[in-house]
Amino acid sequence: MKNKILKTVSEKLYQILKKSIQLPAPKKDTRRQEKNGIEQKRKPVSLEHLKEESQEWLRSDYDAMNGEEFEYFCAYLLQANGFTDVKLTKKTGDLGVDILAKKDQITYAVQCKCHMSKIGNQAVRDVYSGKECYHCMVGAVMTNQFFTNAAIDLAEEHNILLWDRTEIENLIKAAKKKVYTAGKDIIPGEYWIVGEKEQRWKCIVSKDQNGREKLFEIISEGRYPVEVRDGEYLILEEAYLQPVTFRQCKMENSGWFAAKVGRELEAGEYQLFAADEEVSGYYAIYRAARYMETEKLQSDFFENSIFISLEEGTYLLGENCYFQKI
């Protein structure tokens, strides 16, 4: 009997999430074919069409998933936390292993268990023998629940990792923080940084991937153009990036915005008004989409309103304010 080919991770997550949100239909995977009745090797996880909806799957109810859906969820969660070569094993005869992955040159064999009660030591036994069959260095059991004392003792004896509900929540939190290396993960240049509607997000451009040597930081609710240069790190929390295309600058309800003059805004004279009369408005004009003191041309806090002049090619940042062209 032919082995049934499982859907790609992107297609399956689309099915899981479409119950509660509206997503674009996934692109047809032309690589997924059968030749002479033999199943093609499963490709690494690919979720390109879900990039802009990444925050949605992080909020999905994994307790309500069936076993197969939970495997796909775990595969995406691992990939979002820096694991590479993430693959799902075949549905039957998986030898106690559901996911194969790699991180920092270490290969992992992972068994996924979505249950309503604690996980016993049988799962530990299965993945211990299964990791040897797949020639992996580390075995792990991943579950939405917790483990029995017997399973914990056996895992310690055989050096098996136990990723319980607490660890899954930690992975979800970590997945919300994305780190991109310009010149490696993304092309150096300018990007739109955006977040969920009316939710605060953070963006850091840094010389190191931990954000300790940050060049500048933005905490906002609006949409900001940000330039990142070769070798720099772009760190996003509760945010995602989009390619820069023309987007007419519109006032956010919170009064937070940033725009390039000559692209989203016309050059000329403007009047800025404080969006909340009880809080000072703020504006700053920069040479580039890099919000640091060395790039700042002028800035000021103001009450009620203020007049400014904008030259083409500069960037206007506003907080608690809206504008009107004169």
C-alpha positions in Angstrom: 0.0 0.0 0.0 1.3 3.4 -0.9 2.1 5.7 2.0 -0.2 8.7 2.1 1.8 11.8 1.5 1.2 14.4 4.3 0.4 17.9 3.4 3.2 20.5 3.6 3.4 22.4 6.9 2.2 25.6 5.3 -0.9 23.9 4.0 -1.7 22.2 7.2 -1.3 25.3 9.3 -3.5 27.1 6.9 -6.2 24.5 7.6 -5.7 24.8 11.4 -5.8 28.6 11.5 -8.6 29.2 8.9 -11.2 28.2 11.5 -10.7 31.6 13.3 -8.9 33.9 10.9 -9.0 34.8 7.2 -5.7 33.8 5.4 -4.8 33.9 1.7 -5.0 30.5 0.1 -1.6 28.8 0.2 0.4 28.4 -3.0 0.2 25.1 -4.8 3.2 23.0 -4.0 4.3 21.6 -7.3 7.2 19.7 -5.8 4.9 17.3 -3.9 4.4 14.4 -6.3 4.6 10.7 -6.6 6.7 8.9 -9.1 6.2 5.2 -10.0 4.2 4.8 -6.7 7.2 5.9 -4.6 6.8 8.8 -2.1 9.1 11.7 -2.7 11.2 12.8 0.3 9.6 15.4 2.5 10.9 18.9 2.0 12.0 21.1 4.9 9.3 23.2 6.5 8.4 26.2 4.3 5.9 28.8 5.5 6.5 31.7 3.3 2.9 32.7 2.8 2.3 32.8 6.6 5.0 35.3 7.4 2.6 38.2 7.9 0.3 36.0 9.9 3.0 34.7 12.2 1.4 36.2 15.3 -1.9 34.4 14.6 -0.5 30.9 14.8 1.3 31.8 18.0 -2.1 32.5 19.5 -3.7 29.3 18.2 -5.1 26.8 20.8 -2.7 23.9 20.6 -4.7 22.0 23.2 -7.6 21.7 20.7 -5.4 20.2 18.0 -5.4 16.6 17.0 -2.1 14.7 16.9 -1.2 15.5 13.3 -2.0 19.2 13.7 0.1 19.3 16.8 3.1 17.9 15.0 2.9 20.6 12.4 2.5 23.2 15.1 5.6 21.9 16.9 7.6 21.9 13.6 6.8 25.5 12.9 7.5 26.4 16.5 11.0 24.8 16.3 11.7 26.5 13.0 10.7 29.9 14.4 13.2 29.3 17.2 16.2 28.8 14.9 16.0 25.1 14.1 16.9 24.2 10.5 16.3 21.3 8.2 13.0 20.7 10.0 11.2 17.7 8.5 8.3 15.5 9.4 8.6 11.8 9.3 6.1 9.6 7.5 2.7 9.2 9.2 3.1 5.4 9.8 6.2 3.6 10.8 7.9 6.7 12.2 9.9 4.6 14.7 8.8 6.8 17.6 10.0 10.1 16.0 7.7 12.8 14.5 10.1 15.6 13.7 13.8 15.7 12.6 15.6 19.0 13.0 19.0 20.6 13.5 20.4 23.5 15.5 24.0 24.6 16.1 25.2 21.5 14.2 23.3 19.2 16.6 20.6 16.9 15.1 17.4 16.3 17.0 14.8 13.6 16.9 11.5 14.8 18.4 8.3 13.0 19.4 5.2 15.1 19.8 2.4 14.2 22.2 -0.8 16.2 22.4 -2.7 14.7 25.3 -5.2 15.5 28.1 -3.1 13.9 30.8 0.6 13.5 31.9 3.0 11.8 29.5 4.5 8.5 30.7 7.8 6.8 30.2 6.8 5.0 27.0 7.3 8.1 25.0 10.8 8.4 26.4 11.6 4.8 25.4 10.2 5.4 21.9 12.2 8.4 21.1 15.4 6.9 22.7 15.3 4.0 20.3 14.0 6.2 17.4 16.8 8.7 17.5 19.3 5.9 17.0 17.4 4.7 13.9 17.5 8.3 12.5 21.2 8.7 13.5 20.4 11.8 15.6 22.5 13.2 18.5 19.6 14.2 20.8 16.2 12.9 21.5 13.3 15.0 22.8 9.6 14.6 23.7 7.4 17.7 23.1 4.0 17.9 24.7 1.2 20.2 25.6 1.0 18.6 29.1 3.6 17.6 31.7 5.5 14.3 32.4 5.1 11.7 35.1 7.9 11.2 37.6 8.8 7.9 36.0 9.2 9.6 32.6 11.4 12.3 34.1 13.6 9.7 35.8 13.9 7.6 32.6 14.7 10.7 30.6 17.5 11.7 32.9 19.0 8.2 32.8 19.0 8.2 28.9 19.7 11.9 28.3 16.4 12.6 26.6 15.1 16.2 26.6 11.6 16.8 28.0 9.8 19.9 26.5 6.6 20.2 28.5 3.9 22.9 28.4 6.1 25.4 30.1 8.8 25.0 27.5 6.3 25.3 24.7 5.1 28.7 26.2 8.7 29.8 26.4 9.3 28.8 22.8 6.2 30.8 21.7 7.4 33.9 23.6 10.9 33.5 22.0 9.4 33.1 18.5 7.8 36.5 18.9 11.3 37.9 19.0 12.8 37.6 15.5 16.5 38.3 14.7 17.6 39.0 11.1 21.1 39.5 9.9 21.4 42.0 7.1 23.4 40.4 4.2 22.5 36.9 5.3 18.8 36.6 6.3 17.6 39.8 4.6 19.0 42.1 1.9 20.4 45.3 3.4 18.1 48.2 2.8 14.9 49.7 4.0 11.8 47.8 5.3 8.4 48.6 6.7 8.2 47.5 10.4 4.6 46.9 11.5 2.8 45.1 14.3 -0.7 44.0 15.2 -3.4 46.7 15.1 -3.3 49.0 18.2 -0.6 46.9 19.8 2.8 48.2 20.9 5.9 46.6 19.2 9.6 47.0 19.4 12.4 47.2 16.8 16.1 47.3 17.5 18.9 47.7 15.0 22.1 46.5 16.7 25.7 45.5 16.0 25.1 42.2 17.8 22.3 39.7 17.8 21.4 40.1 21.4 20.8 43.9 21.1 23.4 44.9 23.6 25.2 47.2 21.1 22.1 48.7 19.7 22.3 51.6 17.2 18.7 52.7 17.7 15.4 51.4 19.0 11.8 52.1 18.2 8.8 51.2 20.4 5.7 52.1 18.5 2.1 51.3 17.5 2.4 52.6 14.0 4.2 51.7 10.7 7.8 52.8 10.4 10.3 52.6 7.6 13.7 51.3 9.0 17.0 51.0 7.2 19.3 48.2 8.2 22.9 48.0 6.8 25.1 45.0 5.9 26.3 43.1 8.9 23.8 44.7 11.3 21.1 42.8 13.2 17.4 43.6 13.0 15.6 42.5 16.1 11.8 42.5 16.2 9.4 41.9 19.1 5.7 41.6 18.4 6.5 43.0 14.9 7.2 41.8 11.4 8.8 43.4 8.3 7.5 44.1 4.8 9.2 45.3 1.7 9.1 49.1 1.2 6.6 50.1 -1.3 4.7 53.4 -1.6 2.1 53.7 1.3 0.3 57.0 1.7 1.0 58.2 5.2 -2.2 57.9 7.3 -2.8 59.1 10.8 -2.8 56.3 13.4 -5.3 56.6 16.2 -2.5 56.7 18.6 -0.7 59.5 16.7 2.4 57.4 16.1 3.8 57.5 12.5 7.0 57.8 10.4 7.2 58.6 6.7 9.7 59.5 4.0 9.2 63.0 2.4 8.8 62.7 -1.3 7.4 59.1 -1.0 4.7 59.0 1.6 4.5 62.8 2.2 4.9 65.8 -0.1 7.7 68.2 0.6 6.6 71.6 1.9 5.2 73.4 4.9 3.1 71.5 7.5 1.3 72.2 10.8 1.5 69.5 13.5 -1.3 69.2 16.1 -1.1 67.3 19.4 -3.5 64.3 19.2 -4.1 64.4 22.9 -4.3 67.9 24.4 -3.2 66.6 27.8 0.1 65.2 26.4 2.8 67.0 24.5 3.2 66.2 20.9 6.6 65.2 19.5 8.2 65.3 16.1 11.7 64.6 14.7 13.2 64.9 11.3 16.0 62.5 10.2 18.3 62.2 7.2 17.6 58.5 6.8 15.3 55.8 8.2 17.8 55.4 11.1 16.5 56.9 14.3 19.7 57.9 16.0 21.1 61.2 17.2 23.8 61.3 14.4 21.0 61.2 11.8 18.6 63.7 13.5 18.2 67.1 11.9 15.7 68.6 14.3 13.2 67.6 16.9 10.9 69.2 19.5 8.1 68.6 22.0 5.1 71.0 21.5 1.8 72.0 23.0 -1.3 72.4 20.8 0.4 72.9 17.4 3.7 73.8 15.6 4.8 74.7 12.1 7.6 72.7 10.3 9.2 72.6 6.9 9.9 69.3 5.2 12.6 68.7 2.5 12.4 65.8 0.0 14.4 62.8 1.1 14.1 63.4 4.8 12.1 61.3 7.3 9.4 62.7 9.6 8.6 60.8 12.8 5.6 61.8 14.9 4.3 60.8 18.3 1.0 61.8 19.7 0.3 64.1 16.8 -1.2 64.5 13.4 -0.3 66.8 10.5 -1.9 69.1 7.9 -0.2 70.4 4.8 -0.4 74.2 4.5 
